């Protein structure tokens, strides 16, 4: 992911670790939210095949 394309500082973690650290509001919950989104997406994909 190039910096121009990414709206999410966490995606630029390697380039900008300080951005991610400064953006902690939803920190620990972020991964579980993403996991939930991915699981839902995969379920929807199975149904549409």
PDB file with SEQRES, HELIX, SHEET and CRYST1 records, atoms N, CA, C and O in Angstrom:
SEQRES   1 A   49  UNK UNK UNK UNK UNK UNK UNK UNK UNK UNK UNK UNK UNK          
SEQRES   2 A   49  UNK UNK UNK UNK UNK UNK UNK UNK UNK UNK UNK UNK UNK          
SEQRES   3 A   49  UNK UNK UNK UNK UNK UNK UNK UNK UNK UNK UNK UNK UNK          
SEQRES   4 A   49  UNK UNK UNK UNK UNK UNK UNK UNK UNK UNK                      
HELIX    1 AA1 UNK A    9  UNK A   12  5                                   4    
HELIX    2 AA2 UNK A   17  UNK A   22  1                                   6    
HELIX    3 AA3 UNK A   27  UNK A   48  1                                  22    
CRYST1    1.000    1.000    1.000  90.00  90.00  90.00 P 1           1          
ATOM      1  N   UNK A   1       0.850  -1.204   0.000  1.00  0.00           N  
ATOM      2  CA  UNK A   1       0.000   0.000   0.000  1.00  0.00           C  
ATOM      3  C   UNK A   1       0.884   1.252   0.000  1.00  0.00           C  
ATOM      4  O   UNK A   1       1.735   1.416   0.875  1.00  0.00           O  
ATOM      5  N   UNK A   2       0.685   2.105  -0.955  1.00  0.00           N  
ATOM      6  CA  UNK A   2       1.458   3.336  -0.940  1.00  0.00           C  
ATOM      7  C   UNK A   2       0.754   4.351  -0.051  1.00  0.00           C  
ATOM      8  O   UNK A   2      -0.448   4.261   0.197  1.00  0.00           O  
ATOM      9  N   UNK A   3       1.523   5.305   0.414  1.00  0.00           N  
ATOM     10  CA  UNK A   3       0.973   6.275   1.353  1.00  0.00           C  
ATOM     11  C   UNK A   3      -0.186   7.053   0.745  1.00  0.00           C  
ATOM     12  O   UNK A   3      -1.146   7.381   1.442  1.00  0.00           O  
ATOM     13  N   UNK A   4      -0.105   7.354  -0.561  1.00  0.00           N  
ATOM     14  CA  UNK A   4      -1.156   8.149  -1.186  1.00  0.00           C  
ATOM     15  C   UNK A   4      -2.502   7.424  -1.154  1.00  0.00           C  
ATOM     16  O   UNK A   4      -3.550   8.051  -1.004  1.00  0.00           O  
ATOM     17  N   UNK A   5      -2.462   6.092  -1.295  1.00  0.00           N  
ATOM     18  CA  UNK A   5      -3.701   5.334  -1.401  1.00  0.00           C  
ATOM     19  C   UNK A   5      -4.338   5.051  -0.049  1.00  0.00           C  
ATOM     20  O   UNK A   5      -5.526   4.739   0.026  1.00  0.00           O  
ATOM     21  N   UNK A   6      -3.551   5.158   1.023  1.00  0.00           N  
ATOM     22  CA  UNK A   6      -4.046   4.698   2.313  1.00  0.00           C  
ATOM     23  C   UNK A   6      -4.646   5.830   3.117  1.00  0.00           C  
ATOM     24  O   UNK A   6      -3.981   6.829   3.394  1.00  0.00           O  
ATOM     25  N   UNK A   7      -5.909   5.672   3.493  1.00  0.00           N  
ATOM     26  CA  UNK A   7      -6.535   6.615   4.404  1.00  0.00           C  
ATOM     27  C   UNK A   7      -6.296   6.193   5.847  1.00  0.00           C  
ATOM     28  O   UNK A   7      -6.476   6.982   6.775  1.00  0.00           O  
ATOM     29  N   UNK A   8      -5.893   4.953   6.022  1.00  0.00           N  
ATOM     30  CA  UNK A   8      -5.783   4.374   7.357  1.00  0.00           C  
ATOM     31  C   UNK A   8      -4.326   4.354   7.791  1.00  0.00           C  
ATOM     32  O   UNK A   8      -3.515   3.647   7.193  1.00  0.00           O  
ATOM     33  N   UNK A   9      -3.977   5.127   8.832  1.00  0.00           N  
ATOM     34  CA  UNK A   9      -2.574   5.179   9.254  1.00  0.00           C  
ATOM     35  C   UNK A   9      -2.015   3.821   9.658  1.00  0.00           C  
ATOM     36  O   UNK A   9      -0.811   3.592   9.546  1.00  0.00           O  
ATOM     37  N   UNK A  10      -2.863   2.927  10.121  1.00  0.00           N  
ATOM     38  CA  UNK A  10      -2.372   1.616  10.531  1.00  0.00           C  
ATOM     39  C   UNK A  10      -1.823   0.837   9.340  1.00  0.00           C  
ATOM     40  O   UNK A  10      -0.938  -0.002   9.508  1.00  0.00           O  
ATOM     41  N   UNK A  11      -2.334   1.101   8.147  1.00  0.00           N  
ATOM     42  CA  UNK A  11      -1.821   0.427   6.962  1.00  0.00           C  
ATOM     43  C   UNK A  11      -0.413   0.901   6.621  1.00  0.00           C  
ATOM     44  O   UNK A  11       0.332   0.211   5.925  1.00  0.00           O  
ATOM     45  N   UNK A  12      -0.055   2.084   7.117  1.00  0.00           N  
ATOM     46  CA  UNK A  12       1.277   2.631   6.873  1.00  0.00           C  
ATOM     47  C   UNK A  12       2.195   2.423   8.070  1.00  0.00           C  
ATOM     48  O   UNK A  12       3.165   3.161   8.245  1.00  0.00           O  
ATOM     49  N   UNK A  13       1.899   1.431   8.887  1.00  0.00           N  
ATOM     50  CA  UNK A  13       2.626   1.243  10.140  1.00  0.00           C  
ATOM     51  C   UNK A  13       4.131   1.170   9.923  1.00  0.00           C  
ATOM     52  O   UNK A  13       4.903   1.707  10.717  1.00  0.00           O  
ATOM     53  N   UNK A  14       4.549   0.504   8.847  1.00  0.00           N  
ATOM     54  CA  UNK A  14       5.976   0.344   8.627  1.00  0.00           C  
ATOM     55  C   UNK A  14       6.632   1.679   8.303  1.00  0.00           C  
ATOM     56  O   UNK A  14       7.765   1.936   8.712  1.00  0.00           O  
ATOM     57  N   UNK A  15       5.923   2.519   7.573  1.00  0.00           N  
ATOM     58  CA  UNK A  15       6.490   3.804   7.191  1.00  0.00           C  
ATOM     59  C   UNK A  15       6.335   4.842   8.301  1.00  0.00           C  
ATOM     60  O   UNK A  15       7.204   5.697   8.474  1.00  0.00           O  
ATOM     61  N   UNK A  16       5.252   4.775   9.043  1.00  0.00           N  
ATOM     62  CA  UNK A  16       4.912   5.816  10.017  1.00  0.00           C  
ATOM     63  C   UNK A  16       4.484   5.240  11.360  1.00  0.00           C  
ATOM     64  O   UNK A  16       3.325   5.389  11.745  1.00  0.00           O  
ATOM     65  N   UNK A  17       5.382   4.593  12.075  1.00  0.00           N  
ATOM     66  CA  UNK A  17       4.964   4.016  13.357  1.00  0.00           C  
ATOM     67  C   UNK A  17       4.396   5.060  14.317  1.00  0.00           C  
ATOM     68  O   UNK A  17       3.520   4.744  15.122  1.00  0.00           O  
ATOM     69  N   UNK A  18       4.884   6.299  14.243  1.00  0.00           N  
ATOM     70  CA  UNK A  18       4.403   7.317  15.171  1.00  0.00           C  
ATOM     71  C   UNK A  18       2.954   7.682  14.872  1.00  0.00           C  
ATOM     72  O   UNK A  18       2.186   7.951  15.796  1.00  0.00           O  
ATOM     73  N   UNK A  19       2.566   7.695  13.597  1.00  0.00           N  
ATOM     74  CA  UNK A  19       1.176   7.969  13.249  1.00  0.00           C  
ATOM     75  C   UNK A  19       0.248   6.971  13.917  1.00  0.00           C  
ATOM     76  O   UNK A  19      -0.798   7.335  14.455  1.00  0.00           O  
ATOM     77  N   UNK A  20       0.646   5.709  13.874  1.00  0.00           N  
ATOM     78  CA  UNK A  20      -0.196   4.675  14.458  1.00  0.00           C  
ATOM     79  C   UNK A  20      -0.268   4.862  15.972  1.00  0.00           C  
ATOM     80  O   UNK A  20      -1.336   4.727  16.568  1.00  0.00           O  
ATOM     81  N   UNK A  21       0.862   5.172  16.584  1.00  0.00           N  
ATOM     82  CA  UNK A  21       0.878   5.362  18.028  1.00  0.00           C  
ATOM     83  C   UNK A  21       0.002   6.545  18.432  1.00  0.00           C  
ATOM     84  O   UNK A  21      -0.653   6.508  19.474  1.00  0.00           O  
ATOM     85  N   UNK A  22      -0.009   7.586  17.616  1.00  0.00           N  
ATOM     86  CA  UNK A  22      -0.805   8.768  17.937  1.00  0.00           C  
ATOM     87  C   UNK A  22      -2.289   8.544  17.677  1.00  0.00           C  
ATOM     88  O   UNK A  22      -3.132   9.341  18.089  1.00  0.00           O  
ATOM     89  N   UNK A  23      -2.592   7.466  17.000  1.00  0.00           N  
ATOM     90  CA  UNK A  23      -3.971   7.198  16.599  1.00  0.00           C  
ATOM     91  C   UNK A  23      -4.552   6.034  17.397  1.00  0.00           C  
ATOM     92  O   UNK A  23      -5.134   5.111  16.827  1.00  0.00           O  
ATOM     93  N   UNK A  24      -4.394   6.082  18.702  1.00  0.00           N  
ATOM     94  CA  UNK A  24      -4.745   4.938  19.531  1.00  0.00           C  
ATOM     95  C   UNK A  24      -6.229   4.819  19.931  1.00  0.00           C  
ATOM     96  O   UNK A  24      -6.589   3.812  20.541  1.00  0.00           O  
ATOM     97  N   UNK A  25      -7.108   5.788  19.624  1.00  0.00           N  
ATOM     98  CA  UNK A  25      -8.435   5.746  20.247  1.00  0.00           C  
ATOM     99  C   UNK A  25      -9.120   4.393  20.199  1.00  0.00           C  
ATOM    100  O   UNK A  25      -9.678   3.947  21.202  1.00  0.00           O  
ATOM    101  N   UNK A  26      -9.085   3.722  19.025  1.00  0.00           N  
ATOM    102  CA  UNK A  26      -9.785   2.438  18.957  1.00  0.00           C  
ATOM    103  C   UNK A  26      -8.815   1.264  18.948  1.00  0.00           C  
ATOM    104  O   UNK A  26      -9.172   0.154  18.556  1.00  0.00           O  
ATOM    105  N   UNK A  27      -7.598   1.518  19.378  1.00  0.00           N  
ATOM    106  CA  UNK A  27      -6.498   0.565  19.330  1.00  0.00           C  
ATOM    107  C   UNK A  27      -6.831  -0.909  19.435  1.00  0.00           C  
ATOM    108  O   UNK A  27      -6.951  -1.581  18.411  1.00  0.00           O  
ATOM    109  N   UNK A  28      -6.985  -1.437  20.655  1.00  0.00           N  
ATOM    110  CA  UNK A  28      -7.129  -2.890  20.827  1.00  0.00           C  
ATOM    111  C   UNK A  28      -8.383  -3.444  20.149  1.00  0.00           C  
ATOM    112  O   UNK A  28      -8.402  -4.607  19.748  1.00  0.00           O  
ATOM    113  N   UNK A  29      -9.418  -2.632  20.019  1.00  0.00           N  
ATOM    114  CA  UNK A  29     -10.652  -3.112  19.400  1.00  0.00           C  
ATOM    115  C   UNK A  29     -10.528  -3.237  17.895  1.00  0.00           C  
ATOM    116  O   UNK A  29     -11.299  -3.956  17.259  1.00  0.00           O  
ATOM    117  N   UNK A  30      -9.555  -2.536  17.322  1.00  0.00           N  
ATOM    118  CA  UNK A  30      -9.467  -2.446  15.875  1.00  0.00           C  
ATOM    119  C   UNK A  30      -9.353  -3.827  15.237  1.00  0.00           C  
ATOM    120  O   UNK A  30     -10.034  -4.117  14.254  1.00  0.00           O  
ATOM    121  N   UNK A  31      -8.489  -4.680  15.795  1.00  0.00           N  
ATOM    122  CA  UNK A  31      -8.285  -5.989  15.183  1.00  0.00           C  
ATOM    123  C   UNK A  31      -9.538  -6.836  15.241  1.00  0.00           C  
ATOM    124  O   UNK A  31      -9.860  -7.527  14.274  1.00  0.00           O  
ATOM    125  N   UNK A  32     -10.259  -6.797  16.363  1.00  0.00           N  
ATOM    126  CA  UNK A  32     -11.458  -7.617  16.453  1.00  0.00           C  
ATOM    127  C   UNK A  32     -12.546  -7.086  15.516  1.00  0.00           C  
ATOM    128  O   UNK A  32     -13.328  -7.862  14.966  1.00  0.00           O  
ATOM    129  N   UNK A  33     -12.592  -5.774  15.336  1.00  0.00           N  
ATOM    130  CA  UNK A  33     -13.555  -5.206  14.384  1.00  0.00           C  
ATOM    131  C   UNK A  33     -13.205  -5.662  12.972  1.00  0.00           C  
ATOM    132  O   UNK A  33     -14.079  -6.077  12.211  1.00  0.00           O  
ATOM    133  N   UNK A  34     -11.916  -5.582  12.624  1.00  0.00           N  
ATOM    134  CA  UNK A  34     -11.508  -6.016  11.289  1.00  0.00           C  
ATOM    135  C   UNK A  34     -11.791  -7.495  11.083  1.00  0.00           C  
ATOM    136  O   UNK A  34     -12.236  -7.909  10.012  1.00  0.00           O  
ATOM    137  N   UNK A  35     -11.528  -8.290  12.121  1.00  0.00           N  
ATOM    138  CA  UNK A  35     -11.766  -9.731  12.015  1.00  0.00           C  
ATOM    139  C   UNK A  35     -13.237  -9.996  11.734  1.00  0.00           C  
ATOM    140  O   UNK A  35     -13.583 -10.833  10.900  1.00  0.00           O  
ATOM    141  N   UNK A  36     -14.105  -9.264  12.447  1.00  0.00           N  
ATOM    142  CA  UNK A  36     -15.540  -9.429  12.262  1.00  0.00           C  
ATOM    143  C   UNK A  36     -15.939  -9.074  10.825  1.00  0.00           C  
ATOM    144  O   UNK A  36     -16.718  -9.791  10.196  1.00  0.00           O  
ATOM    145  N   UNK A  37     -15.405  -7.975  10.320  1.00  0.00           N  
ATOM    146  CA  UNK A  37     -15.729  -7.543   8.959  1.00  0.00           C  
ATOM    147  C   UNK A  37     -15.287  -8.608   7.955  1.00  0.00           C  
ATOM    148  O   UNK A  37     -16.031  -8.952   7.037  1.00  0.00           O  
ATOM    149  N   UNK A  38     -14.074  -9.124   8.137  1.00  0.00           N  
ATOM    150  CA  UNK A  38     -13.551 -10.129   7.206  1.00  0.00           C  
ATOM    151  C   UNK A  38     -14.413 -11.383   7.247  1.00  0.00           C  
ATOM    152  O   UNK A  38     -14.742 -11.948   6.203  1.00  0.00           O  
ATOM    153  N   UNK A  39     -14.782 -11.822   8.456  1.00  0.00           N  
ATOM    154  CA  UNK A  39     -15.609 -13.030   8.567  1.00  0.00           C  
ATOM    155  C   UNK A  39     -16.947 -12.833   7.866  1.00  0.00           C  
ATOM    156  O   UNK A  39     -17.413 -13.720   7.150  1.00  0.00           O  
ATOM    157  N   UNK A  40     -17.567 -11.669   8.069  1.00  0.00           N  
ATOM    158  CA  UNK A  40     -18.848 -11.400   7.410  1.00  0.00           C  
ATOM    159  C   UNK A  40     -18.684 -11.388   5.904  1.00  0.00           C  
ATOM    160  O   UNK A  40     -19.516 -11.924   5.172  1.00  0.00           O  
ATOM    161  N   UNK A  41     -17.605 -10.771   5.446  1.00  0.00           N  
ATOM    162  CA  UNK A  41     -17.353 -10.700   4.008  1.00  0.00           C  
ATOM    163  C   UNK A  41     -17.208 -12.102   3.420  1.00  0.00           C  
ATOM    164  O   UNK A  41     -17.765 -12.404   2.364  1.00  0.00           O  
ATOM    165  N   UNK A  42     -16.458 -12.950   4.111  1.00  0.00           N  
ATOM    166  CA  UNK A  42     -16.248 -14.309   3.607  1.00  0.00           C  
ATOM    167  C   UNK A  42     -17.570 -15.079   3.587  1.00  0.00           C  
ATOM    168  O   UNK A  42     -17.843 -15.822   2.644  1.00  0.00           O  
ATOM    169  N   UNK A  43     -18.377 -14.906   4.611  1.00  0.00           N  
ATOM    170  CA  UNK A  43     -19.684 -15.584   4.632  1.00  0.00           C  
ATOM    171  C   UNK A  43     -20.539 -15.128   3.457  1.00  0.00           C  
ATOM    172  O   UNK A  43     -21.161 -15.947   2.780  1.00  0.00           O  
ATOM    173  N   UNK A  44     -20.569 -13.824   3.218  1.00  0.00           N  
ATOM    174  CA  UNK A  44     -21.367 -13.296   2.112  1.00  0.00           C  
ATOM    175  C   UNK A  44     -20.870 -13.823   0.777  1.00  0.00           C  
ATOM    176  O   UNK A  44     -21.659 -14.090  -0.130  1.00  0.00           O  
ATOM    177  N   UNK A  45     -19.565 -13.969   0.664  1.00  0.00           N  
ATOM    178  CA  UNK A  45     -19.003 -14.478  -0.589  1.00  0.00           C  
ATOM    179  C   UNK A  45     -19.416 -15.916  -0.837  1.00  0.00           C  
ATOM    180  O   UNK A  45     -19.732 -16.287  -1.967  1.00  0.00           O  
ATOM    181  N   UNK A  46     -19.415 -16.725   0.208  1.00  0.00           N  
ATOM    182  CA  UNK A  46     -19.816 -18.127   0.060  1.00  0.00           C  
ATOM    183  C   UNK A  46     -21.255 -18.212  -0.449  1.00  0.00           C  
ATOM    184  O   UNK A  46     -21.573 -18.999  -1.341  1.00  0.00           O  
ATOM    185  N   UNK A  47     -22.121 -17.374   0.147  1.00  0.00           N  
ATOM    186  CA  UNK A  47     -23.535 -17.432  -0.227  1.00  0.00           C  
ATOM    187  C   UNK A  47     -23.740 -17.025  -1.681  1.00  0.00           C  
ATOM    188  O   UNK A  47     -24.616 -17.569  -2.353  1.00  0.00           O  
ATOM    189  N   UNK A  48     -22.952 -16.085  -2.175  1.00  0.00           N  
ATOM    190  CA  UNK A  48     -23.188 -15.568  -3.526  1.00  0.00           C  
ATOM    191  C   UNK A  48     -22.609 -16.469  -4.613  1.00  0.00           C  
ATOM    192  O   UNK A  48     -22.923 -16.287  -5.789  1.00  0.00           O  
ATOM    193  N   UNK A  49     -21.778 -17.430  -4.246  1.00  0.00           N  
ATOM    194  CA  UNK A  49     -21.191 -18.308  -5.270  1.00  0.00           C  
ATOM    195  C   UNK A  49     -22.211 -19.282  -5.839  1.00  0.00           C  
ATOM    196  O   UNK A  49     -21.877 -20.087  -6.709  1.00  0.00           O  
TER     197      UNK A  49                                                      
END                                                                             
